[in-house]
């Protein structure tokens, strides 16, 4: 579904990503791991078109993304749930979900029942303002808003950050369900090791903007992963 070949990224004169190459498969969860400041969020922004990469090639479904904008990539099937959620606090839950309609043709601009099946609390609170929700509820709203766009590729950046344990469990169940449908590829950036390890089909470990360890669950031991992310 997604292939990166020698991707680099700079902020001004500072290089953040150094030749990142990786593949993400449909029906799998690929977890990007590493300590703070190693380039995980920058990698997600490069894939989502939030920050232009300096070099390298990114392909979605075998087609190069070129220099497409974030809006164009969203229309092409990439949905990004950023760290910090970025919901609109003064809009209602329903209005927040409807902001995803801009990526869809007119005939598909509705909130499918599936969204509320995955996140029942959003149905109950659909007329409440986003800013009145708890952090965990806002995270569910951010993921649901991404799913409104019917993505091929779902990027989740630290979805458990600052979230209460029962909501973390619910988010994990949603990710498992989406994976089981086999239609979507999921990239998960996650600091909560046990959550990531239980969900991931394959792992990519970053250190100082470079891939230091990569492989499937059967190829990478838990001990090697722990050592890789704690350096």
Backbone as a ProteinNet text record, in pm:
[ID]
protein_1_A
[PRIMARY]
XXXXXXXXXXXXXXXXXXXXXXXXXXXXXXXXXXXXXXXXXXXXXXXXXXXXXXXXXXXXXXXXXXXXXXXXXXXXXXXXXXXXXXXXXXXXXXXXXXXXXXXXXXXXXXXXXXXXXXXXXXXXXXXXXXXXXXXXXXXXXXXXXXXXXXXXXXXXXXXXXXXXXXXXXXXXXXXXXXXXXXXXXXXXXXXXXXXXXXXXXXXXXXXXXXXXXXXXXXXXXXXXXXXXXXX
[TERTIARY]
81.8	0	85.6	190.2	277.4	422.8	500.9	643.4	722.1	822.2	913.3	1051.4	1115.9	1248.5	1340.4	1433.3	1538.4	1480.7	1381.2	1314.1	1396.7	1420.1	1489.1	1398.9	1424.5	1345	1430.2	1416	1489.3	1392	1430.3	1369.2	1476.6	1466.1	1572.2	1700.4	1808	1936.5	1955.2	1856.8	1867.9	1800.6	1877.1	1820.9	1763.5	1636.7	1564.8	1549.1	1524	1511.6	1625	1687.2	1805.3	1778.6	1733.7	1722.2	1629.3	1506.3	1410.3	1351.6	1363.9	1300.8	1219.4	1094	1008	886.7	819.3	697.7	587.6	466.5	348.9	246.9	197.4	110.1	-35.9	-122.7	-267.1	-304.5	-394.3	-438.5	-341.3	-244.2	-145.8	-130.7	-80.1	-41.8	110.3	166.6	311.1	335.8	413.8	438.9	577.3	581.7	707.1	739.5	857	892.8	1025.8	1049.9	1173.4	1149.9	1257.3	1245.7	1201.9	1175.2	1134.6	1243.9	1201.5	1294.6	1372.5	1330.3	1405.8	1350.4	1237.3	1184.3	1054.3	988.6	865.8	755	728.8	623.4	660.9	787.3	831.4	806.8	827.1	800	651.5	566.3	422.1	381.4	440.1	407	453.3	567.5	615.8	520	471.9	379.8	247	200	69.5	74	193.9	205.5	200.1	213.3	212.2	343.6	452.1	581.4	651.8	694.4	755.7	886.6	902	1027.7	1134.1	1259.3	1370.6	1411.4	1390.7	1429.4	1364.2	1384.1	1327.3	1191.2	1137.7	1011.4	915.4	790.2	682.9	577.6	540.1	440.1	321.3	200.9	78.1	10.6	-10.2	-71.7	5.1	137.6	221.3	236.2	175.2	183.4	259.8	355.9	434.6	345.5	366	288.1	343.5	464.3	523.3	526.3	481.1	478.7	335.3	246.4	104.9	88	-11.5	-40.8	-112.8	-121.8	-191.7	-337.1	-401.6	-541	-553.6	-461.7	-465.1	-441.2	-348.3	-319.7	-438.9	-509.3	-630.3	-733.6	-748.6	-841.6	-798.4	-667.7	-613.8	-613.8	-656.7	-674.7	-583.6	-512.7	-427.7	-496.6	-522.2	-584.2	-484	-470.6	-369.1	-436.3	-411.2	-457.2	-334.9	-318.1	-193.5	-184.2	-63.5	-40.6	-106.1	-183.7	-254.4	-396	-433.6	-571.3	-621.1	-600.6	-638.9	-786.9	-873.2	-1015.7	-1051.7	-1170.9	-1217.9	-1303.3	-1254	-1322.4	-1458.7	-1481.9	-1609.3	-1713.5	-1672	-1767	-1821.2	-1942.8	-1997.2	-1924.3	-1948.1	-1890.3	-1931.4	-2059.3	-2107.1	-2039.7	-2025.6	-1961.8	-1814.2	-1747.7	-1609.2	-1600.8	-1692.3	-1692.6	-1716.8	-1804.4	-1839.3	-1724.6	-1623.6	-1508.8	-1432.7	-1453.1	-1390.5	-1457	-1573.7	-1647.4	-1574.1	-1485	-1416.6	-1334.5	-1301.8	-1223.9	-1312.3	-1444.2	-1535.3	-1622.2	-1663.8	-1763.7	-1896.9	-1980.5	-2105.1	-2191	-2198.1	-2286.5	-2242.8	-2117.1	-2066	-2055.7	-2110.6	-2095.6	-2203.6	-2186.2	-2272.3	-2188.8	-2233.1	-2163.6	-2222.7	-2146.8	-2201.8	-2223.9	-2319.4	-2348	-2224	-2137	-2014.5	-1933.2	-1930.5	-1853.7	-1907.7	-2038.4	-2098.6	-2094.7	-2088.7	-2071	-1932.9	-1833	-1697	-1680.5	-1748	-1734.3	-1873.1	-1941.9	-2078.8	-2090	-1986.5	-1993.1	-2011.4	-1960.9	-1973	-2117.2	-2191.3	-2333.7	-2407.9	-2376.4	-2444.5	-2410.2	-2290	-2243	-2234.9	-2304	-2283.2	-2321.5	-2402.7	-2441.8	-2366.4	-2269.7	-2185.7	-2062.7	-2011.5	-1892.1	-1770	-1681.3	-1561.3	-1476.8	-1472	-1392.3	-1445.9	-1571.1	-1631.4	-1606.7	-1545.7	-1517.8	-1391.4	-1381.2	-1257.6	-1148.3	-1024.4	-913.5	-932.5	-980.2	-1002.6	-1112.5	-1219.1	-1328.4	-1284	-1200.6	-1147.2	-1060	-984	-900.7	-987.7	-1094.9	-1187.9	-1249.4	-1281.1	-1336.5	-1235	-1108.8	-1005	-989.4	-993.2	-982.5	-1106.6	-1223.9	-1347.7	-1350	-1303.7	-1300.1	-1210	-1098.1	-1010.1	-1080.3	-1157.2	-1224.9	-1338.1	-1390.5	-1494.5	-1446.6	-1316.9	-1262.3	-1244.1	-1282.8	-1269.5	-1125.5	-1030.2	-889.5	-844.5	-740.8	-667.2	-555.4	-503.2	-390.1	-426.5	-418.1	-448.5	-320.8	-285.8	-167.2	-210.3	-163.5	-199.2	-74.1	-68.2	49.9	19	73.3	59.9	-86.8	-169.8	-311.9	-341.2	-244.6	-271.2	-216.4	-155.2	-90.7	-193.7	-174.3	-261.2	-401.7	-421	-554.6	-571.7	-692.7	-720.7	-722.1	-686.8	-667.8	-787.4	-910.3	-1025.4	-1042.2	-1006.9	-1015	-902	-783.3	-673.1	-715.7	-783.4	-830.3	-929.9	-1021.6	-1120.3	-1054	-954.1	-883.3	-810.7	-750.7	-685.2	-783.3	-904	-1004.9	-1046.7	-1057.4	-1092.9	-983.5	-857.3	-746.3	-747.5	-771.2	-777.5	-892	-1004.4	-1118.9	-1088.5	-1029.1	-995	-895.7	-800.2	-703.6	-771.8	-864.7	-929.9	-1012.7	-1056.4	-1132.5	-1046	-914.4	-820.2	-816.5	-882.8	-889.6	-793.5	-741.6	-667.4	-529.1	-432	-300.8	-294.6	-233.1	-228.3	-83.5	-43.2	87.9	63.7	123.4	102.9	235.4	239.9	352.6	311.3	389.5	344.7	461.7	450.1	550.7	515.5	387.5	340.3	376.1	485	545.1	449.5	385.1	300.2	183	125	15.2	62.6	177.7	231.7	266.9	332.8	379.2	262.8	155.6	40.5	-31.7	-27.6	-103.6	-26.8	102.6	178.4	202.5	195.8	236.6	382.2	429	569.7	613.1	743.9	800.9	908.3	915.5	1023.6	1073.1	1199.5	1258.4	1346.4	1324.8	1405.2	1499.9	1617.1	1713	1784.3	1773	1835.8	1800	1672.4	1623.8	1659.2	1712.4	1750.8	1677.3	1651	1594.3	1706.9	1692.9	1795.7	1751	1619.7	1567	1432	1409.7	1282.6	1256.5	1129.9	1095.3	957	910.6	781.6	787.3	670.5	662.8	746.4	751.2	826.9	977.2	1015.9	1156.8	1227.8	1149.7	1207.4	1161.1	1256.1	1219.2	1178.4	1102	1061.2	1182.5	1281.7	1403.2	1478.5	1489	1557.5	1483	1349.3	1272	1291.8	1283.8	1303.5	1440.8	1540.6	1676.5	1684.1	1618	1624	1558.8	1444.5	1371.5	1420.5	1508.1	1554.4	1693	1754.5	1889.6	1884.7
-120.3	0	126	127.7	244.5	199.7	273.4	243.4	373.2	377.9	491.4	444.5	525.9	492.9	613.1	602	702.4	841.7	847.9	975.5	1057.5	1183	1276.9	1397.5	1466.3	1584.1	1679.3	1807.7	1912.4	2013.2	2071.1	2193.3	2300.9	2384.2	2480.3	2408.2	2437	2372.9	2243.6	2208.5	2090.9	1971.1	1863.9	1742.5	1655	1616.1	1540.1	1393.3	1365.8	1228.6	1198.8	1081.8	1044.8	914.4	925.4	807.8	700.4	737.8	640.8	557.1	425.2	331.5	231	210.6	116.8	84.5	-25.3	-64.5	-89.3	-52.2	-70.3	-147.9	-257.9	-347.5	-331.3	-350.8	-349.3	-458.8	-427.9	-526.3	-548.5	-457.6	-469.6	-337	-349.5	-233	-228.2	-120.2	-97.8	6.7	-28.9	62.1	125.1	257.5	333	370.9	326.7	343.1	416.8	467.2	539.2	642	693.2	792.7	927	1023.1	1155.9	1220.3	1288.6	1366.2	1290.4	1166.1	1087.7	1102.9	1172.5	1196.1	1125.3	1067.1	990	1080	1191	1281.1	1345.2	1376.1	1431.6	1332.1	1204.5	1101.2	1099.2	1106.9	1107.3	1229.8	1344.8	1467.1	1459.3	1394.2	1377.7	1290	1181.9	1091.6	1161.3	1241.1	1306.2	1435	1479.5	1603.8	1727.5	1711.6	1826.6	1904.2	1835	1900.5	1838.1	1922.5	1871.2	1799.2	1679.4	1607.9	1671.8	1650.1	1706.4	1617.4	1488.8	1394.8	1260.5	1171.3	1037.9	1027.8	907.2	877.5	812.6	857.1	792.9	747	619.7	563.4	513.1	537.8	484.7	399.7	273.3	181	177.5	185.6	175.7	303.3	413.3	540.6	642	709.8	810	926.8	974.7	1088	1221.5	1219.3	1342.2	1450.6	1570.2	1683.6	1722	1623.5	1649.7	1715.9	1804	1873.8	1780.7	1824.1	1744.8	1720.5	1822.2	1806.8	1704.6	1710.4	1613.7	1472	1457.4	1325.3	1271.6	1360.5	1318.2	1266.8	1334.7	1288.2	1155.3	1131	1006.9	891	918.1	807.3	804.1	913.7	917.8	1001.3	941	1010.9	1019	1137.3	1163.2	1210.2	1139.1	1180.3	1231.3	1363.6	1418.6	1408.5	1416	1427.3	1557.3	1549	1667.3	1678.2	1589.5	1569.7	1677.2	1805.4	1915.2	1914.1	1884.4	1900.6	2048.3	2083.8	2222	2236.1	2306.8	2306.4	2373.2	2467.9	2540.1	2475.4	2377.7	2303.5	2184.4	2143.3	2024.2	1900	1790.1	1662.4	1632.9	1650.2	1625	1718	1844.2	1939.7	1906	1858.8	1813.9	1697.5	1603.9	1491.1	1538.6	1635.6	1685.2	1759.2	1801.7	1867	1769.6	1639.5	1539.7	1527.2	1590.9	1578.1	1639.9	1736	1803.5	1711.4	1593	1495.8	1403.4	1416.5	1317.5	1376.6	1293.9	1339.8	1366.4	1447.9	1493.4	1377.7	1270.2	1158.5	1085	1101.1	1028.7	1117.4	1236	1330.1	1308.2	1200.1	1170.1	1092.7	1092.9	1017.9	877.7	776.9	640.3	585.5	494.8	432	365.7	320.5	251.7	336.8	466.9	555.9	548.4	554.4	549.4	408.2	306.6	170.5	156.1	218	210.9	298.5	412.5	509.7	551.9	467.3	498.7	630.2	666.4	789.5	911.9	906.2	1021	1041	933.1	946.5	1014.8	973.9	1031.7	1179.6	1218.2	1354.8	1436	1392.2	1452.6	1600.6	1646.6	1788.2	1870.9	1808.5	1881.9	1937.4	2047.3	2107.1	2019.9	2016.3	1934.7	1971.1	2098.8	2143.6	2100.3	2053.5	2007.9	1860	1791.2	1648.4	1627.1	1510.8	1473.4	1447.4	1437.6	1410.1	1280.3	1177.5	1049.5	1055.4	1128.2	1144.4	1225.5	1326.6	1404.3	1317.7	1225.9	1136.8	1045.5	995.6	913.8	995.1	1121.1	1208.9	1231.5	1251.3	1274.3	1152.4	1033.2	911.2	894.9	920.1	907.7	1006	1128.3	1228.5	1180.6	1116.6	1062	951	868.1	756.4	803.7	922.5	979.6	986.7	1007.4	1025.5	894.1	782.1	648.2	621.8	627.5	618.8	478.8	477.4	354	336.4	450.1	451.8	542	488.9	564.6	584.2	710.9	746.1	793.5	726.1	760.1	800.1	925.7	976	989.4	896.9	895.3	898.9	803.7	809.1	783.8	730.8	703.4	812.4	915.5	1017.3	1089.6	1084	1153.9	1099.5	973.5	914.7	814.9	813.1	721.4	576.3	480.6	340.7	278.3	308.6	244.1	292.3	417.6	468.5	410.1	392.6	327.6	188.7	115.6	-17.6	-10.9	86.7	100.6	134.8	224	260.9	139.6	59.2	-63.3	-157.5	-168.9	-255.7	-204.4	-72.3	-14.1	-42.9	-27.4	-53.8	-200.4	-290.3	-433	-459.9	-395.4	-415.3	-364.6	-246.9	-191.3	-281.6	-334.7	-426.1	-553.2	-604.4	-730.5	-719.3	-596.8	-577.7	-596.2	-578.3	-607.1	-507.8	-393.4	-295.5	-179	-163.1	-43.3	-79.9	5	-5.1	98.8	63.6	152.5	170.8	296.7	329.2	393.9	336.8	379.8	427.5	554.5	605	597.5	531	504.2	491.5	560.6	551.3	442.8	410.9	311.1	173.9	116.4	-1.2	-119.4	-152.9	-271.4	-258.3	-139.1	-114.3	-137.8	-81.4	-95.3	-240.3	-306.9	-443	-539.8	-519.8	-608.7	-590.3	-468.4	-437.9	-462.2	-439.3	-428.8	-563.8	-560.2	-674.1	-661.7	-535.5	-511.2	-383	-370.5	-261.9	-188.5	-58.5	24.7	109	95.1	171.7	281	404.6	518.2	563.1	608.2	671.2	780.7	903.3	1019.3	1025.9	1001.6	1014.8	903.4	793.2	677.6	553.1	460.6	331.4	243.3	201.5	116.8	-28.4	-50.3	-186.2	-190.8	-295.7	-310.1	-456.7	-495.1	-633.5	-667.9	-785.4	-833.4	-888.5	-917.2	-967.9	-1094.3	-1179.4	-1303.6	-1283.6	-1164	-1138.7	-1056.8	-986.3	-894.2	-935.3	-962.2	-1004.9	-886.1	-915.3	-811.1	-747.8	-830.8	-779.4	-684.1	-718.2	-631.1	-498.8	-505.3	-383.5	-293.6	-352.8	-275.1	-209.9	-285.9	-229.7	-118.4	-137.3	-37.4	93	87.6	211	278.2	210.9	270.2	330.3	318.6	373.4	525
0	0	0	83.9	94.7	86.9	9.1	-1.5	2.2	88.6	97.5	54.2	-28.4	-77.4	-59.3	35.8	56.9	84.3	171.4	200.9	300.7	265.7	354.9	379.2	489.6	523.4	605.3	576.2	647.5	707.5	819.8	871	860.1	759.3	734.9	697.7	772.3	746	825.7	906.7	992.9	927.7	905.4	846	956	937.7	1040.1	1001.6	873.3	824.9	728.1	745.2	667.5	592.4	468.7	383.2	434.9	471.3	524.7	411.6	424.8	331.3	412.3	372.7	444.1	357.1	390.3	321.4	424.1	387.2	471.3	389.8	444.9	369.8	408.7	312.8	336.5	437	528.3	625.9	739.2	753.2	861.1	934.6	1059.1	1138.9	1144.4	1095.5	1104	1209.8	1310.6	1421.8	1408.5	1411.4	1409.4	1553.2	1599.7	1740.3	1753.2	1873.8	1901.3	2009.1	2067	2172.1	2113.5	2201.6	2157.3	2071.9	1965.4	1885.8	1780.7	1750.3	1651.5	1510	1495.6	1361.6	1329.7	1429.5	1402.6	1347	1414.7	1368.3	1235.3	1215.7	1087.3	974.4	1002.4	902.5	866.7	966.6	941.6	859.8	893.4	820	674.5	652	514.6	434.2	495.4	425.8	397.3	494.2	481.4	400.8	361.7	286.3	371.6	503	592.9	587.5	552.8	538.8	418.4	327.3	204.1	234.3	179.3	196.3	108.7	146.7	70.8	-45.3	-30.5	-134.9	-112.8	-208.2	-198.4	-263.8	-265.8	-333.8	-235	-239.5	-163.9	-262.8	-253.8	-342.7	-261.9	-313.2	-255.8	-362.1	-330.5	-427.9	-559.2	-550.2	-669.2	-748.8	-702.8	-774.8	-692	-753.6	-683.2	-641.7	-517.9	-468.8	-517.7	-572.1	-623.6	-517.7	-553.7	-460.6	-426.2	-421.9	-393.8	-257.4	-248.4	-123.3	-25.9	99.4	200	159.4	101.6	60.1	-53.2	-148.1	-257.6	-207	-111.5	-56	22.1	91.6	162.2	63.5	-48.8	-152.1	-211.4	-212.9	-269.2	-170.5	-46.3	46.5	167.1	196.3	314.8	422	536.5	649.5	763.9	821.2	922.9	1051.3	1160.4	1292.7	1367.2	1376.9	1430	1581.1	1628.9	1772.5	1820	1926.5	1973.8	1921	1828.7	1781.9	1685.3	1715.5	1626.7	1588.6	1682.7	1656.3	1668.3	1622.1	1630.7	1757.2	1859.3	1989.9	1989.9	1900.3	1900.5	1809.7	1728.9	1646.5	1724.9	1693.3	1757	1706.6	1774.4	1730.4	1586.7	1556	1420	1320	1353.8	1262.6	1242.5	1348.2	1333.6	1235.5	1246.1	1153.5	1011.2	995.8	862.1	794.6	871.6	807.6	718	737.4	651.1	515.2	497.2	372.1	253.2	280.5	171.1	83.6	134.6	57	-25.7	-11.4	-68.5	-178.5	-275.7	-372.2	-303.1	-364.4	-302.4	-252.2	-329.3	-294.7	-168.1	-126.8	-9.7	114	107	218.5	323.8	397.8	511.7	613.1	737.5	842.2	845.4	804.4	801.1	942.1	953.1	1082.5	1140.5	1053.7	1096.3	1193.3	1172.1	1259.9	1402	1414.1	1547.4	1606.3	1520.7	1571.9	1635.3	1572.4	1625.7	1749.5	1749.7	1859.7	1908.4	1985.1	2029.5	2105.8	2180.1	2259	2169.4	2047.6	1957.1	1912.3	1900.9	1867.2	1981.2	2103.4	2219.3	2237	2192.5	2214.1	2084.9	1980.6	1849.5	1843.3	1938.2	1937.3	2041.2	2108.3	2203.3	2132.4	2184	2123.4	2149.7	2051.7	2065	2185	2217.6	2331.1	2465.2	2469.5	2594.9	2620.9	2525	2540.7	2621.7	2682.6	2751.3	2648.9	2694.8	2604	2528.2	2596.8	2532	2428.7	2460.2	2364.8	2243.4	2266	2154.3	2063.7	2123.8	2042	1956	2014	1936.1	1822.1	1850.3	1747.5	1635.3	1670.3	1569.4	1478.8	1536.7	1455.8	1368.4	1426.5	1350.2	1233.6	1256.9	1149.4	1035.3	1068.8	965.3	887	955.9	889	798.6	824.7	739	593.7	573.1	438.4	363.2	423.6	361.4	317.3	410.5	370	330.8	246.4	218.8	321.2	367.3	459.6	576.4	698.2	819.1	899.7	924.4	1001.4	1138.9	1242.6	1380.7	1457	1500	1570.6	1719.3	1798.5	1944.8	1988.8	1944.7	1980.6	2127.5	2203.6	2345.4	2437.7	2381.9	2464.5	2551.3	2682.5	2775.9	2785.1	2745.8	2740.9	2855.5	2913.2	3023.1	2973.6	3061.8	3019.9	2948.8	2991.3	2926.6	2782.4	2755.3	2617.7	2533.5	2593.5	2521.7	2475.3	2563.7	2527.4	2412.7	2417.1	2309.9	2176.1	2180.1	2057.2	1999.9	2087.5	2042.5	1974.4	2028.1	1967.9	1830.1	1816.6	1686.5	1584.1	1623.3	1531.1	1488	1581.9	1546.7	1448.6	1472.3	1383.4	1242.7	1232.9	1102.2	1029.4	1103.1	1041.2	992.1	1070.2	1034.7	907.6	873.5	750.4	626.2	642	533.8	420.6	435.8	327.8	345.6	464.5	500.8	554.2	525.1	588.6	700.5	811	927.4	969.7	986.6	1043.4	1179.4	1280.7	1418.2	1477.3	1518.8	1597.2	1743.2	1824.5	1961.4	2058.4	2173.1	2278.5	2380	2393.4	2489	2433	2482.1	2419	2413.6	2525.3	2528.2	2431	2423.4	2329.9	2186.8	2153.9	2018.2	1987.5	2082.1	2057.2	2035.3	2109.8	2096.5	1963.2	1908.2	1787	1657.4	1659.9	1534.9	1467.2	1333.4	1251.6	1210.2	1198.6	1168.2	1237.2	1254.1	1333.2	1253.8	1276.9	1225.4	1342.5	1375.6	1486.2	1428.8	1474.3	1430	1540.9	1497.7	1588.3	1509.3	1558.9	1493.6	1344.5	1316.2	1180.1	1085.3	1137.9	1055.3	1104.1	1012.9	1049.9	1103.1	1229.8	1289.7	1305.2	1293.9	1308.1	1237.4	1160.4	1089.9	1064	1069.9	1041	1090.7	1053	1097.2	1238.5	1293.6	1431	1449.7	1347.7	1359.3	1342.1	1294	1264.9	1371.8	1453.4	1551.7	1691.2	1780.2	1913.4	2000.7	2102.5	2197.4	2263.8	2295.9	2361.2	2268.6	2140.2	2045	2028.7	2026.4	2015.3	2136.3	2254.7	2377.3	2378.9	2336.1	2331.2	2229.1	2114.8	2008.2	2042.8	2115.2	2145.8	2271.9	2347.5	2473.3	2460.3	2342.5	2322.5	2322.9
[MASK]
+++++++++++++++++++++++++++++++++++++++++++++++++++++++++++++++++++++++++++++++++++++++++++++++++++++++++++++++++++++++++++++++++++++++++++++++++++++++++++++++++++++++++++++++++++++++++++++++++++++++++++++++++++++++++++++++++++++++

